[in-house]
Amino acid sequence: MQLESKKILEDIRLAGAHILDFTAGATFDDYVDNKMLCFAVERQFEIIGEALNRLSRIDPDTVSKISRSQRIISFRNILIHGYDIVDNTVVWDVIQQDLPNLQKQVQDLLAEK
């Protein structure tokens, strides 16, 4: 794997870790009631989506090992361009259901030699 690919994967891992740290112990109501938390989480998802988009251009083979990568990139696009239609329920569901799997896949890829 290219050095640049590993750097991008590390950016994804770190952004995901930030989201999990920010939301640790929080409920959905806590999330919705705290605009700063919402904005911080959305920013980290934007970083994840942009990093995957860049990775897809330089290392499509590595991106193909990340499930739902195109959907993650699309999620980033909605957060940036559709800022007025962001559904907090969807964001919270992604945190709870999808982010742990993404983190595992990225960590596994980073562990490869």
JOSULDA-V964399 format. One record per residue. N is the residue number from 1. PHI is phi in whole degrees, -180 to 180 (999 if undefined). OMEGA is omega in whole degrees, -180 to 180 (999 if undefined). D_CENTER is the distance of its C-alpha to the mean C-alpha in Angstrom with 2 decimals. Layout:
n->N phi->PHI omega->OMEGA d_center->D_CENTER
n->N phi->PHI omega->OMEGA d_center->D_CENTER
This chain:
n->1 phi->999 omega->-180 d_center->20.67
n->2 phi->-67 omega->178 d_center->20.86
n->3 phi->-61 omega->179 d_center->20.33
n->4 phi->-62 omega->178 d_center->18.08
n->5 phi->-63 omega->179 d_center->15.82
n->6 phi->-64 omega->178 d_center->15.70
n->7 phi->-62 omega->180 d_center->14.97
n->8 phi->-65 omega->177 d_center->11.93
n->9 phi->-61 omega->178 d_center->10.73
n->10 phi->-66 omega->175 d_center->11.62
n->11 phi->-60 omega->179 d_center->9.66
n->12 phi->-65 omega->-180 d_center->6.36
n->13 phi->-59 omega->-179 d_center->8.17
n->14 phi->-67 omega->179 d_center->9.36
n->15 phi->-63 omega->177 d_center->6.56
n->16 phi->-63 omega->178 d_center->5.49
n->17 phi->-64 omega->177 d_center->9.28
n->18 phi->-61 omega->180 d_center->9.85
n->19 phi->-59 omega->-179 d_center->8.29
n->20 phi->-64 omega->176 d_center->10.38
n->21 phi->-66 omega->-178 d_center->13.20
n->22 phi->-59 omega->-172 d_center->13.30
n->23 phi->-101 omega->-179 d_center->13.61
n->24 phi->-58 omega->178 d_center->15.81
n->25 phi->80 omega->-179 d_center->19.02
n->26 phi->-87 omega->172 d_center->18.14
n->27 phi->-100 omega->176 d_center->19.15
n->28 phi->-59 omega->179 d_center->18.04
n->29 phi->-63 omega->175 d_center->21.08
n->30 phi->-59 omega->-179 d_center->20.19
n->31 phi->-62 omega->-177 d_center->16.82
n->32 phi->-64 omega->-178 d_center->18.64
n->33 phi->-77 omega->-176 d_center->21.49
n->34 phi->-114 omega->-176 d_center->19.63
n->35 phi->-61 omega->179 d_center->18.64
n->36 phi->-63 omega->177 d_center->17.64
n->37 phi->-64 omega->178 d_center->15.12
n->38 phi->-57 omega->-178 d_center->13.80
n->39 phi->-65 omega->180 d_center->13.68
n->40 phi->-66 omega->179 d_center->12.07
n->41 phi->-64 omega->180 d_center->9.14
n->42 phi->-59 omega->179 d_center->8.95
n->43 phi->-61 omega->179 d_center->9.31
n->44 phi->-67 omega->175 d_center->6.45
n->45 phi->-66 omega->176 d_center->4.19
n->46 phi->-62 omega->178 d_center->7.00
n->47 phi->-63 omega->179 d_center->6.85
n->48 phi->-59 omega->-178 d_center->3.89
n->49 phi->-65 omega->179 d_center->5.95
n->50 phi->-67 omega->178 d_center->9.00
n->51 phi->-62 omega->177 d_center->8.81
n->52 phi->-64 omega->178 d_center->8.69
n->53 phi->-62 omega->178 d_center->11.39
n->54 phi->-63 omega->-180 d_center->13.38
n->55 phi->-62 omega->180 d_center->13.23
n->56 phi->-64 omega->180 d_center->14.53
n->57 phi->-80 omega->-176 d_center->17.42
n->58 phi->-99 omega->-176 d_center->18.47
n->59 phi->-150 omega->-178 d_center->17.80
n->60 phi->-59 omega->180 d_center->17.61
n->61 phi->-63 omega->180 d_center->18.83
n->62 phi->-68 omega->179 d_center->15.91
n->63 phi->-62 omega->-179 d_center->13.40
n->64 phi->-64 omega->179 d_center->15.80
n->65 phi->-88 omega->179 d_center->15.16
n->66 phi->-106 omega->-178 d_center->11.56
n->67 phi->-65 omega->176 d_center->12.20
n->68 phi->62 omega->-177 d_center->11.18
n->69 phi->-61 omega->180 d_center->9.69
n->70 phi->-66 omega->178 d_center->11.72
n->71 phi->-68 omega->178 d_center->10.60
n->72 phi->-66 omega->178 d_center->6.91
n->73 phi->-63 omega->178 d_center->8.78
n->74 phi->-64 omega->177 d_center->11.10
n->75 phi->-61 omega->176 d_center->8.91
n->76 phi->-59 omega->-180 d_center->8.23
n->77 phi->-63 omega->178 d_center->11.97
n->78 phi->-65 omega->-179 d_center->12.92
n->79 phi->-61 omega->-177 d_center->11.42
n->80 phi->-84 omega->-173 d_center->13.36
n->81 phi->-90 omega->-180 d_center->16.36
n->82 phi->-112 omega->-175 d_center->16.77
n->83 phi->-50 omega->-177 d_center->16.32
n->84 phi->-84 omega->-180 d_center->19.47
n->85 phi->-119 omega->-180 d_center->18.41
n->86 phi->-64 omega->-180 d_center->15.15
n->87 phi->-102 omega->-178 d_center->15.91
n->88 phi->-59 omega->178 d_center->15.03
n->89 phi->-64 omega->179 d_center->15.86
n->90 phi->-66 omega->180 d_center->13.20
n->91 phi->-59 omega->-179 d_center->10.45
n->92 phi->-62 omega->179 d_center->12.15
n->93 phi->-63 omega->178 d_center->12.47
n->94 phi->-63 omega->178 d_center->8.85
n->95 phi->-60 omega->-174 d_center->8.64
n->96 phi->-76 omega->-171 d_center->11.90
n->97 phi->-101 omega->-170 d_center->11.97
n->98 phi->-103 omega->-175 d_center->8.95
n->99 phi->-61 omega->179 d_center->6.60
n->100 phi->-58 omega->178 d_center->9.81
n->101 phi->-67 omega->177 d_center->10.51
n->102 phi->-61 omega->180 d_center->7.52
n->103 phi->-59 omega->179 d_center->8.45
n->104 phi->-64 omega->-179 d_center->11.98
n->105 phi->-63 omega->-180 d_center->11.82
n->106 phi->-66 omega->179 d_center->10.49
n->107 phi->-62 omega->178 d_center->13.13
n->108 phi->-64 omega->178 d_center->15.66
n->109 phi->-66 omega->179 d_center->15.27
n->110 phi->-66 omega->-179 d_center->15.68
n->111 phi->-76 omega->178 d_center->18.71
n->112 phi->-66 omega->179 d_center->20.35
n->113 phi->-87 omega->999 d_center->23.13
